[in-house]
Amino acid sequence: MSSVYRPLLRRAWSLTMHAKHLWLFGLFSALLVSGGEINVLLRNFDRLNALGVWASSVRERGFDLSFPMFTPWVGLPSGFYIVSAFLLLLVCFLIWFALVSQGALIWGIERERRRAHCHIEEGITAGRRGFWRTTALSMGFHLVTSLAWAIFSLPPFLLYLAFGSSAWYTIFLLVSFVCLIPIGLLCSLLYRLALVASLTESLSPLDALRSAWKLFLAHWLVVVETAIILTLGTTLAAIVALSVAVVGIIIIFGPLALLSFIIGVPLAVSLTLGAAVIAFFLSIMGVGALLATFQQAVWLLLYTRLKESPPFAKLVRVIALLPQLFPRRAS
């Protein structure tokens, strides 16, 4: 019962560093998974917190069916509507390219795993080919998680409207959040496995979900352990990398900004601070692209390993070693 996680993580890191051109797809595909499994929990917590604020507002003032947020949009110059339409088209393009990038990233990692180099143009073509499958799985994932949130948040909302008891509302809110944890994690893990199944084996969304569900049922402990290790590892790596980036930016731009301030050149100070901010955002984008590519490589390699030679979970291996560590004494 050899270790499965260290070789898997090393192989995923090797693929990530070897195929740096895939980081472009990783950057945009991060918009779909948005931070991984831990973000599912944070998003549910933010939603429940916002629900509490809205419930208090509804109880005090009742339901407001008007739409005051649209009032300032009436009677504005035509140029404003043109710019708004352009921004809307830009957002639609970014969503489309994020979906294409998700398929291109998975296809590219699979090609690199098979020792076949993947060009960016080939990746985009593959992502466009699997666009509708990726879209269906992504929409299904967000729809199911939103529906689960609505179902579990409705009881505390109605309870608070009926009785106005903040204590009972808080209790039900906490219970709802606890119930959403396993549901959100399950949906996120199935989504990741189904994406790999659909794009590497050309399966339909339903067949990909069946394949992911079958693998999860058979090896759920390995999948959960991988998610925990990957989430903790990438979170720590992101904190360390961004901390190093901040220190480097301060070392590089700090003296320049201070010197410009002492000399008395406001324009130089502004340019230096602007360059520092740009460097920080570029660091965030670079770290995000790298980690998104690495995470996807881990899930693809795990899916392949589960299909070919299922490993033992770490917890199972630890339990199996207990008799050797603590041998029973002969009576």
C-alpha positions in Angstrom: 0.0 0.0 0.0 2.4 2.7 -1.3 1.6 6.4 -1.1 -0.5 7.8 -3.9 -0.5 11.5 -3.1 3.2 12.4 -3.3 3.7 10.9 -6.8 0.5 12.4 -8.0 1.3 15.9 -6.7 4.9 15.6 -8.1 3.6 14.5 -11.5 1.0 17.3 -11.5 3.7 19.9 -10.6 5.9 18.6 -13.4 3.2 18.9 -15.9 2.3 22.4 -14.7 5.9 23.6 -15.0 6.6 21.9 -18.3 3.4 23.3 -20.0 3.5 26.9 -18.9 1.6 27.9 -22.0 -1.5 26.2 -20.4 -1.4 28.8 -17.6 -3.3 31.1 -19.9 -6.2 28.6 -19.9 -5.7 28.1 -16.2 -6.2 31.8 -15.5 -9.5 32.0 -17.3 -10.8 28.6 -16.2 -10.4 29.8 -12.6 -13.4 31.9 -13.2 -15.5 28.7 -13.3 -14.2 26.9 -10.3 -13.5 30.2 -8.5 -11.0 29.2 -5.9 -11.8 25.5 -5.5 -13.8 23.6 -2.8 -13.1 26.1 0.0 -14.8 28.8 -2.0 -18.0 26.8 -2.1 -18.2 27.0 1.7 -17.3 30.7 1.7 -19.9 31.5 -0.9 -22.6 29.7 1.0 -21.6 31.6 4.2 -21.8 34.9 2.4 -25.1 34.1 0.9 -26.6 33.1 4.3 -25.2 36.3 5.9 -26.7 38.4 3.1 -30.0 36.5 3.6 -30.0 37.5 7.3 -29.6 41.2 6.3 -32.4 40.9 3.7 -34.7 39.1 6.1 -34.4 41.9 8.7 -35.2 44.4 6.0 -38.2 42.5 4.8 -39.5 42.1 8.3 -39.2 45.8 9.0 -40.4 47.2 5.7 -42.1 44.3 3.9 -41.4 43.2 0.4 -40.5 46.0 -2.0 -41.4 45.0 -5.5 -40.1 48.2 -7.1 -36.7 48.3 -8.8 -35.1 51.6 -7.6 -31.7 50.4 -8.8 -32.9 50.9 -12.4 -34.1 54.5 -11.8 -30.7 56.2 -12.3 -30.3 54.4 -15.6 -33.3 56.3 -17.2 -32.6 59.4 -19.3 -28.9 59.0 -19.5 -26.9 60.0 -22.6 -26.8 57.6 -25.5 -23.1 57.2 -25.1 -23.6 55.6 -21.7 -25.8 52.9 -23.2 -23.3 52.2 -25.9 -20.5 51.8 -23.4 -22.7 49.6 -21.2 -23.6 47.4 -24.2 -19.9 47.1 -25.0 -19.1 46.1 -21.5 -21.9 43.5 -21.5 -20.5 42.0 -24.7 -17.1 41.9 -23.1 -18.4 40.1 -20.1 -20.2 37.6 -22.4 -16.9 37.0 -24.3 -15.0 36.5 -21.1 -17.6 33.9 -19.9 -17.4 32.2 -23.3 -13.6 32.1 -23.2 -13.6 30.9 -19.6 -15.7 27.9 -20.7 -13.4 27.3 -23.7 -10.4 27.6 -21.5 -11.7 25.0 -19.1 -12.0 22.5 -21.9 -8.6 23.6 -23.4 -6.9 23.2 -20.1 -8.1 19.7 -19.5 -7.4 18.6 -23.1 -3.9 20.2 -22.9 -3.0 18.5 -19.6 -4.2 15.1 -21.0 -2.0 15.7 -24.1 1.0 16.5 -21.9 0.3 13.5 -19.8 0.6 11.4 -22.9 3.9 13.1 -23.9 2.2 14.9 -26.8 2.8 18.7 -26.9 -0.3 20.9 -27.0 -0.2 24.3 -28.8 -2.5 27.1 -27.7 -4.3 27.1 -31.0 -5.0 23.3 -30.6 -6.2 23.9 -27.1 -8.7 26.6 -28.1 -10.0 24.3 -30.9 -10.4 21.4 -28.4 -12.1 23.8 -25.9 -14.5 25.0 -28.6 -15.3 21.4 -29.6 -16.3 20.6 -26.0 -17.9 24.0 -25.3 -21.5 22.7 -24.9 -20.5 19.8 -22.7 -18.5 22.2 -20.5 -21.3 24.7 -20.4 -23.9 22.1 -19.5 -21.8 20.7 -16.6 -20.9 24.2 -15.4 -24.5 25.4 -15.5 -25.7 22.2 -13.8 -23.1 22.6 -11.0 -24.1 26.2 -10.3 -27.8 25.5 -10.6 -27.7 22.5 -8.2 -25.6 24.4 -5.6 -27.9 27.4 -5.8 -31.0 25.2 -5.5 -29.5 23.5 -2.5 -28.7 26.8 -0.9 -32.3 28.0 -1.6 -33.9 24.9 -0.1 -31.8 25.0 3.1 -32.0 28.7 3.6 -35.8 28.9 3.1 -36.8 27.4 6.5 -34.8 29.9 8.7 -36.0 32.8 6.5 -39.7 31.9 6.9 -39.2 31.2 10.6 -37.7 34.6 11.1 -40.5 36.3 9.1 -43.2 34.4 11.1 -41.8 34.8 14.7 -39.1 37.4 14.5 -37.0 35.3 16.9 -33.3 36.1 16.1 -32.2 33.2 18.4 -34.1 30.6 16.5 -33.2 32.2 13.2 -29.5 32.0 14.1 -29.8 28.3 15.1 -31.5 27.3 11.9 -29.1 29.4 9.9 -26.1 27.5 11.4 -27.9 24.2 10.8 -28.5 25.2 7.2 -24.8 26.1 6.8 -23.7 22.8 8.3 -26.0 20.9 5.9 -24.7 22.8 2.9 -21.1 21.8 3.6 -21.3 18.2 2.5 -23.7 19.0 -0.4 -21.5 21.8 -1.7 -18.4 19.7 -1.5 -20.1 16.7 -3.2 -21.3 18.9 -6.0 -17.9 20.5 -6.4 -16.0 17.1 -6.5 -18.5 15.5 -8.9 -18.2 18.6 -11.1 -14.4 18.3 -11.3 -14.5 14.6 -12.0 -17.3 14.9 -14.6 -15.4 17.6 -16.4 -12.4 15.4 -16.8 -14.5 12.4 -17.8 -16.5 14.5 -20.4 -13.5 16.1 -22.0 -10.9 13.3 -22.0 -13.3 10.5 -22.9 -15.8 12.5 -25.1 -18.7 11.6 -22.9 -22.0 13.4 -22.8 -22.7 15.4 -19.6 -25.0 12.7 -18.3 -22.6 9.9 -19.0 -19.8 12.0 -17.5 -21.8 12.5 -14.3 -22.6 8.8 -14.1 -18.9 8.0 -14.5 -17.9 10.6 -11.9 -20.6 9.3 -9.5 -19.5 5.7 -9.9 -15.9 6.6 -9.2 -16.8 8.8 -6.2 -18.9 6.0 -4.7 -16.1 3.5 -5.1 -13.3 5.8 -3.9 -14.9 8.6 -2.0 -12.3 8.6 0.7 -9.4 9.0 -1.7 -11.3 11.9 -3.5 -12.1 13.7 -0.2 -8.5 13.3 1.0 -7.2 14.7 -2.3 -9.5 17.6 -2.0 -8.4 18.4 1.6 -4.7 18.0 0.7 -5.0 20.1 -2.5 -7.1 22.8 -0.8 -4.8 23.2 2.2 -1.7 23.0 0.0 -2.7 25.5 -2.6 -4.1 27.9 -0.1 -0.8 27.9 1.8 1.2 28.2 -1.4 -0.9 31.2 -2.5 -0.4 32.9 0.8 3.4 32.3 0.7 3.7 33.3 -3.0 1.8 36.5 -2.6 3.6 37.4 0.6 6.9 37.0 -1.3 5.5 39.1 -4.2 4.5 41.9 -1.8 7.9 41.9 -0.1 9.6 42.0 -3.6 7.4 44.8 -4.8 8.1 46.8 -1.6 11.9 46.2 -2.0 11.8 47.3 -5.7 9.3 50.1 -5.7 9.5 51.4 -2.1 12.9 53.2 -2.4 11.8 54.6 -5.8 8.6 56.0 -4.4 10.4 57.4 -1.3 13.1 59.0 -3.4 10.6 60.6 -5.7 8.7 61.9 -2.6 11.9 63.4 -1.1 12.9 65.0 -4.3 9.4 66.4 -4.7 8.2 64.9 -8.0 4.5 64.0 -7.6 4.3 62.5 -11.1 7.1 60.1 -10.3 5.5 59.1 -7.1 2.2 58.4 -8.8 3.9 56.4 -11.6 5.9 54.3 -9.1 2.8 53.5 -7.0 0.8 52.7 -10.2 3.6 50.4 -11.3 3.6 48.7 -7.9 -0.2 48.1 -8.0 0.1 46.7 -11.6 2.9 44.4 -10.5 0.8 43.2 -7.5 -2.2 42.4 -9.8 0.1 40.6 -12.2 1.4 38.6 -9.3 -2.1 37.6 -8.3 -2.9 36.6 -11.9 0.3 34.6 -12.3 -0.2 32.7 -9.0 -3.8 32.1 -9.8 -3.0 30.8 -13.2 -0.3 28.5 -11.9 -2.4 27.0 -9.1 -5.5 26.6 -11.3 -3.4 24.6 -13.8 -1.9 22.6 -11.0 -5.2 21.8 -9.4 -6.7 20.7 -12.7 -3.7 18.5 -13.4 -4.1 16.8 -10.0 -7.8 16.1 -10.7 -7.1 14.7 -14.1 -4.3 12.5 -12.9 -6.4 11.3 -10.0 -9.3 10.5 -12.3 -6.9 8.5 -14.6 -5.4 6.7 -11.6 -8.8 5.8 -10.2 -9.8 4.3 -13.6 -6.6 2.4 -14.1 -5.4 1.2 -10.7 -7.4 2.4 -7.8 -5.2 3.4 -4.8 -5.8 2.9 -1.1 -6.8 6.0 0.9 -4.3 7.4 3.4 -6.6 6.8 6.3 -7.0 3.1 5.3 -3.2 2.7 5.1 -2.8 4.3 8.5 -5.4 2.0 10.0 -3.7 -1.0 8.4 -0.3 0.0 10.0 -1.8 0.3 13.5 -1.3 -3.4 14.4 2.4 -3.1 13.4 2.9 0.1 15.5 1.0 -1.3 18.5 1.4 -5.0 18.5 -0.7 -7.0 20.9 1.0 -8.5 23.9 0.9 -12.3 24.2 -1.2 -13.3 27.1 
